[in-house]
Amino acid sequence: MEDQLMLLQLLRTMLQAIDGIRICHTATSQAEALAICRQDPPDLLILDLALPDGSGLAVAEQLAELRPEAQLIVLSGQASSFICPTALQPMVRGVVDKTSAFRQLQEAIGQRDYPVVQGIVVVVAALVVAVSVLVDLLVALLDPRVQF
């Protein structure tokens, strides 16, 4: 669940490359994610806290009611101030802070400010590496056949 389409597509591509992980749904809004969780509760939810129509926490809370064994990864620009509700703590497997890098990238490209574009690409690459490591760790948690 991610409202920034560029990051959503990047995450989808990364996750599709991992054996044993099947992406069932993606959502860009709270309403869409709530409907998906009611219809087909996921085993793993990558969750953005701030969505255009509400909080991602509402989706996580509904998922906790429907599938308490589900796992969450919080991926948000608000991750540094995130305080996990007690009821969700057993579900949370990681918290990753994303920055406003994507918005800055769009602005820099529009202004043809290529040194800024290069710097943002480095930041985005670091975010991709962090998410990739987190996904690898989750695969090991979810699939007992995988060992590091």
C-alpha positions in Angstrom: 0.0 0.0 0.0 1.8 3.1 -1.3 0.4 6.4 -2.7 3.6 7.3 -4.6 3.2 5.3 -7.9 7.0 5.4 -8.7 7.8 3.7 -5.4 4.9 1.3 -5.6 6.1 0.1 -9.1 9.7 -0.2 -7.8 8.6 -2.3 -4.8 6.4 -4.4 -7.0 9.3 -5.1 -9.4 11.6 -6.0 -6.5 9.2 -8.3 -4.8 8.2 -10.1 -8.1 11.9 -11.1 -8.5 11.8 -13.0 -5.2 10.9 -16.7 -5.4 8.1 -17.6 -3.0 6.5 -14.1 -2.9 3.3 -13.5 -4.8 1.9 -10.0 -5.0 -1.8 -10.3 -4.7 -2.8 -6.7 -4.7 -1.5 -3.2 -4.6 -3.4 -0.1 -3.3 -2.8 3.6 -3.5 -5.4 4.7 -1.0 -6.8 3.8 2.4 -10.3 3.0 1.0 -8.8 0.7 -1.7 -6.6 -1.1 0.9 -9.5 -1.5 3.4 -11.6 -3.1 0.6 -8.7 -5.5 -0.3 -8.1 -6.5 3.3 -11.8 -7.3 3.8 -11.9 -9.3 0.5 -8.5 -11.1 0.6 -6.5 -10.3 3.8 -2.7 -10.5 2.9 0.0 -12.5 4.7 2.3 -9.5 4.4 1.4 -5.8 4.1 3.9 -3.1 3.1 2.2 -0.1 4.6 2.5 3.6 4.1 1.3 5.6 7.1 0.1 8.7 5.2 -2.3 8.2 2.4 -4.4 10.7 0.5 -7.6 9.7 2.1 -6.5 8.6 5.6 -4.1 6.7 7.8 -2.5 3.5 6.9 -2.8 2.5 10.5 -6.5 2.0 10.0 -5.7 -0.6 7.4 -3.2 -2.3 9.7 -5.7 -2.4 12.5 -8.4 -4.0 10.3 -5.8 -6.5 9.0 -5.0 -7.4 12.7 -8.6 -8.2 13.3 -9.0 -10.3 10.1 -5.6 -12.0 10.1 -3.7 -11.6 13.3 -0.8 -13.7 12.0 -0.2 -11.3 9.1 3.0 -9.3 9.1 3.6 -5.6 8.4 6.4 -3.6 7.1 5.9 0.2 7.7 7.4 2.2 4.8 6.7 5.8 5.3 8.1 9.3 5.3 6.7 9.5 8.9 8.6 6.4 10.0 11.0 8.4 12.3 8.0 9.6 14.4 6.1 6.3 14.2 5.0 4.9 17.5 3.6 1.4 17.0 0.3 0.7 18.7 0.6 -2.2 21.2 -1.9 -4.3 19.3 0.2 -4.1 16.1 3.6 -4.8 17.7 3.6 -8.6 17.1 2.8 -8.0 13.4 5.5 -5.3 12.6 8.6 -6.8 11.1 10.3 -3.6 10.2 10.0 0.2 9.8 11.7 1.9 6.8 11.9 5.7 6.5 11.4 7.0 3.0 12.1 10.7 2.3 10.6 13.2 0.0 13.2 12.1 -2.6 10.7 11.2 -5.2 9.0 14.6 -5.1 12.4 16.3 -5.2 13.4 14.2 -8.1 10.4 15.2 -10.1 11.0 18.9 -9.3 14.7 18.7 -10.2 14.0 16.9 -13.5 11.5 19.6 -14.3 14.0 22.3 -13.6 16.8 20.4 -15.4 18.9 20.6 -12.2 21.0 17.5 -12.9 23.4 17.6 -9.9 20.3 17.4 -7.7 18.9 14.6 -9.8 22.1 12.6 -9.4 22.0 13.2 -5.6 18.4 12.1 -5.3 19.1 9.0 -7.4 21.8 8.1 -4.9 19.3 8.5 -2.0 16.7 6.5 -3.8 19.3 3.8 -4.5 20.1 3.6 -0.8 16.3 3.3 -0.1 16.1 0.5 -2.6 19.0 -1.3 -0.9 17.4 -0.9 2.5 14.0 -2.2 1.3 15.8 -5.1 -0.5 17.6 -6.1 2.7 14.4 -5.9 4.7 12.6 -8.0 2.1 15.4 -10.6 2.2 15.0 -10.8 5.9 11.3 -11.2 5.7 11.7 -14.0 3.2 13.9 -15.8 5.7 11.2 -15.3 8.4 8.3 -16.4 6.2 10.0 -19.4 4.5 11.9 -21.8 6.8 13.7 -23.3 3.8 15.7 -20.1 3.4 18.7 -19.7 5.6 21.5 -17.1 5.6 
